[in-house]
Amino acid sequence: MAATKDYIDLLQPDIIGTIRGLSLISKVVVDKYLSGLNVSRRKGSGMEFSQYRGYEPGDDLRLLDWKMLARSGKYFIKQSEVDTHTTIKFIIDASASMMHTEAALSKLSYVQVLVASLAYLAKSQGDAIGLYAMNESKTFHLSPSSQSQQFNRFLQQLISVNAEGKWPVRSAAASAIHSRKEREMIVVFTDLYETKDELSSYIASLKTPRNEVIVIHVLGEQEFKFNYKGTLVFEDLESGEQVKVASGKAKELYLQALDEKVKKHQQHFLTQAVSYEQFMMGQPIENVLSAYLKRRLKFA
């Protein structure tokens, strides 16, 4: 199929906003990514160590990868074959700041593509997938399941998510999302825009000894680089407050403040044993798949 060459042309709001379109994008993204892994293995780039582990006495010989043995002369077990199925919960920050838009796509649109792609990969591995999105006025909720129809239900819920208001400071629904008793992976997508520390504190509170928590910090390219010219008026999407700035004078101060903010978040999540990943709009979506898969294999 010609569409498997690339997914860039599919990143359009009218395509992302339909179940059929989002399903197609997720399949193209994941198929391209997995195809890249196969090429990397043939070239001996070392990617096999994220997919395989060395044979250990007592392992079922039926799980040996004979092609790897022929290529490398070493015995490897397909890690995917011995993975224990688990529950993957995706949490989306649905506050108004996620409507920040660049090149016709909002942060939320990018997150919908990222989440759909990861969910497609997870369900292909036999994992149960669940979806949660919230702001101060609404919580979107789909309980985890590994049933065959779950992915379509997942996509239907995903495209219904809209961003408005602020992140809830206190929410019983938010507190009830994760289980402190079960093994599960929780992947949070957010721009970490917060008044105090309501978002970062909530994410840290999700961590337990039995789970893995990953936060994907979503930033716009202009947000990250501040390549604006002239005098501009910026509007806070959550409060409506506006501020007029001269871009030349503001750039250095803004980038310094952003760098300090990012380092603060990284340090905070590190101390809480929460994995932090950064995603800039426009970057290859495969970067997030790699970060996810690396932690998923370790969690097996």
C-alpha positions in Angstrom: 0.0 0.0 0.0 1.4 3.4 -1.0 0.3 5.0 2.2 2.8 2.9 4.2 5.7 5.0 2.7 5.1 7.8 5.2 2.4 9.1 7.5 3.3 12.8 7.3 0.7 13.5 4.6 -2.0 11.9 6.8 -1.4 14.4 9.7 -4.4 16.5 8.9 -7.2 17.6 11.3 -10.0 16.1 9.2 -8.2 12.7 9.0 -7.1 12.7 12.7 -10.7 13.5 13.7 -12.2 10.3 12.4 -12.0 6.7 13.6 -11.1 5.4 10.2 -8.4 8.1 9.7 -6.8 7.7 13.1 -6.8 3.9 12.7 -5.0 4.3 9.4 -2.4 6.7 10.8 -1.7 4.5 13.8 -1.2 1.4 11.6 1.0 3.3 9.1 3.1 4.7 12.0 3.6 1.4 13.8 4.2 -0.6 10.6 6.9 1.8 9.5 8.5 1.8 12.9 8.6 -2.0 13.2 9.9 -2.2 9.6 12.7 0.1 10.6 13.5 -2.2 13.5 13.8 -5.1 11.1 16.1 -3.2 8.9 18.2 -2.2 11.8 18.6 -5.8 12.9 19.8 -6.8 9.5 22.3 -4.0 9.6 23.5 -5.1 13.0 22.9 -1.7 14.6 22.3 -3.2 18.1 18.5 -2.7 18.0 18.1 -6.5 18.6 18.9 -6.0 22.3 15.7 -4.1 22.8 13.8 -7.0 21.2 15.8 -10.0 22.4 17.5 -11.3 25.5 20.3 -13.9 25.8 19.3 -17.6 26.3 19.4 -18.8 29.9 19.4 -22.4 31.1 15.8 -23.6 31.5 14.3 -21.4 28.7 12.0 -23.1 26.4 14.0 -24.0 23.3 11.0 -23.4 21.1 11.4 -19.7 21.8 15.0 -19.6 20.4 15.3 -17.3 17.4 17.1 -19.5 14.9 17.6 -16.6 12.4 19.4 -14.6 15.0 21.6 -17.7 15.8 22.5 -18.0 12.1 23.4 -14.3 11.8 25.2 -13.8 15.1 26.3 -17.3 16.2 24.6 -16.5 19.6 21.5 -17.8 21.2 18.7 -15.3 21.7 15.1 -15.6 23.1 12.5 -13.4 21.5 11.6 -11.1 24.3 8.1 -10.4 22.9 7.4 -14.1 23.2 8.0 -14.2 26.9 6.4 -10.9 27.8 3.7 -11.0 30.4 0.6 -9.2 29.1 -0.1 -6.1 31.2 -2.5 -3.2 31.4 -1.6 0.1 29.7 -3.4 3.2 30.7 -3.2 6.4 28.7 -3.9 9.7 30.4 -4.4 12.9 28.4 -4.2 16.4 29.8 -7.3 17.9 28.2 -6.9 21.5 29.5 -7.2 24.4 27.1 -3.4 24.9 26.7 -3.4 21.7 24.7 -5.1 23.6 21.9 -1.8 25.5 21.2 -1.6 25.1 17.4 1.3 25.1 14.9 1.2 24.3 11.2 -2.6 23.7 11.5 -2.2 21.0 14.2 -2.8 21.4 17.9 -1.0 19.7 20.7 -4.1 17.7 21.3 -4.2 16.5 17.7 -0.6 15.3 17.9 -1.4 13.6 21.2 -4.3 11.8 19.6 -2.0 10.4 17.0 0.7 9.5 19.5 -1.8 7.7 21.8 -3.5 5.9 18.9 -0.2 4.7 17.7 1.0 3.4 21.1 -2.4 1.8 21.7 -2.2 0.0 18.4 1.2 -1.3 19.3 0.1 -2.3 22.8 -3.0 -4.1 21.6 -0.9 -5.9 19.0 1.2 -7.2 21.8 -1.9 -8.5 23.6 -1.9 -5.8 26.3 -5.1 -4.3 27.7 -5.6 -0.6 26.9 -7.5 2.0 28.7 -8.0 5.8 28.1 -8.5 8.7 30.4 -8.6 12.4 29.6 -9.6 15.2 31.9 -10.0 18.9 32.6 -11.8 20.8 35.3 -15.2 20.3 33.7 -15.1 16.8 32.3 -13.4 13.4 32.5 -13.3 11.0 29.6 -13.0 7.4 30.6 -12.6 4.0 28.9 -11.7 1.1 31.2 -8.8 -1.1 30.1 -9.6 -4.2 28.1 -7.9 -6.6 25.7 -11.0 -7.6 23.8 -10.9 -7.5 20.0 -13.3 -4.5 19.8 -11.5 -2.4 22.4 -9.3 -0.6 19.9 -12.3 0.8 18.0 -13.9 1.8 21.2 -10.6 3.4 22.3 -10.4 5.4 19.0 -14.0 6.6 19.4 -13.3 7.9 22.8 -10.0 9.4 21.8 -11.5 11.5 19.0 -14.2 12.7 21.3 -11.7 14.3 23.6 -11.8 18.1 23.5 -9.5 20.5 25.4 -10.9 23.3 27.6 -10.5 25.0 30.9 -7.7 24.0 33.3 -6.4 20.8 34.8 -8.5 19.8 37.9 -6.7 20.8 41.1 -8.6 18.1 43.0 -10.5 15.3 41.3 -11.9 12.1 42.7 -12.0 10.7 39.1 -8.4 11.5 38.6 -7.4 9.8 41.9 -9.4 6.7 41.0 -7.6 6.1 37.6 -4.8 3.9 38.8 -4.6 0.9 41.0 -2.0 0.7 43.7 -2.2 -3.1 43.7 -2.0 -4.2 40.1 1.0 -4.2 37.7 0.3 -1.6 35.0 2.0 1.0 32.8 0.6 4.6 32.8 1.6 6.9 30.0 0.7 10.6 30.6 0.6 13.2 27.8 0.7 16.8 28.9 2.3 20.1 28.2 2.9 20.5 31.9 1.2 23.9 31.9 0.2 24.4 35.5 -0.6 27.3 37.9 1.4 25.8 40.8 2.4 22.1 40.8 -1.1 20.5 40.4 -0.1 18.5 37.2 3.4 17.4 38.2 2.3 16.5 41.7 -0.6 14.4 40.3 1.7 12.6 37.9 4.2 11.8 40.7 1.3 10.5 42.9 0.6 7.8 40.2 3.8 6.0 40.9 3.7 2.8 43.0 6.3 0.0 43.5 4.2 -2.2 41.1 3.8 0.1 38.1 5.7 2.1 35.5 4.8 5.8 34.9 6.0 7.7 31.8 5.2 11.4 31.2 5.4 12.6 27.6 6.0 16.4 27.8 4.5 17.9 24.6 5.9 21.2 23.3 5.4 23.2 20.2 8.4 23.9 18.0 7.8 27.7 18.4 7.3 27.1 22.1 10.7 25.4 22.3 12.7 27.7 20.0 10.8 31.0 20.2 11.5 31.9 16.6 9.1 34.9 16.5 9.7 38.2 14.9 8.6 41.7 15.8 6.1 42.7 18.5 3.5 40.1 19.4 0.5 39.6 21.6 0.4 36.2 23.4 -2.8 34.9 25.0 -3.0 32.4 27.8 -5.4 29.8 26.5 -6.6 28.9 29.9 -7.0 32.3 31.6 -7.5 34.5 28.5 -4.9 36.9 29.8 -3.0 38.7 27.0 0.5 40.1 27.1 2.3 42.2 24.5 6.0 41.5 24.0 8.9 42.5 21.8 10.2 39.1 20.6 13.8 40.1 20.3 14.0 41.3 23.9 11.9 38.5 25.3 13.6 35.5 23.6 16.6 35.1 25.8 14.6 35.5 29.0 11.9 33.1 27.8 14.3 30.4 26.7 16.2 30.7 30.0 12.9 30.3 31.9 11.9 27.4 29.8 15.2 25.6 30.3 14.9 26.1 34.1 11.3 24.8 34.0 12.2 21.7 32.1 15.2 20.9 34.3 12.9 21.3 37.4 10.4 18.8 35.9 13.2 16.4 35.0 14.6 16.5 38.5 11.2 16.2 40.1 10.2 13.2 38.1 13.6 11.5 38.5 13.3 11.7 42.3 9.8 10.1 42.0 11.0 7.3 39.7 8.8 8.6 36.9 10.2 8.4 33.4 10.3 11.8 31.6 10.3 12.1 27.8 10.0 15.2 25.7 8.2 15.4 22.4 8.3 18.5 20.2 5.5 18.8 17.6 6.9 18.0 14.2 9.4 15.4 15.5 9.2 11.8 14.3 6.5 10.0 16.1 8.7 6.9 16.2 10.8 8.6 18.9 7.9 8.2 21.3 7.3 4.6 20.2 11.0 3.8 20.9 10.8 5.4 24.4 7.6 3.4 25.2 8.8 0.1 23.9 12.1 0.4 25.8 10.2 0.7 29.1 7.6 -1.8 28.1 10.2 -4.5 27.6 11.9 -3.7 30.9 8.5 -3.9 32.6 7.9 -7.4 31.3 
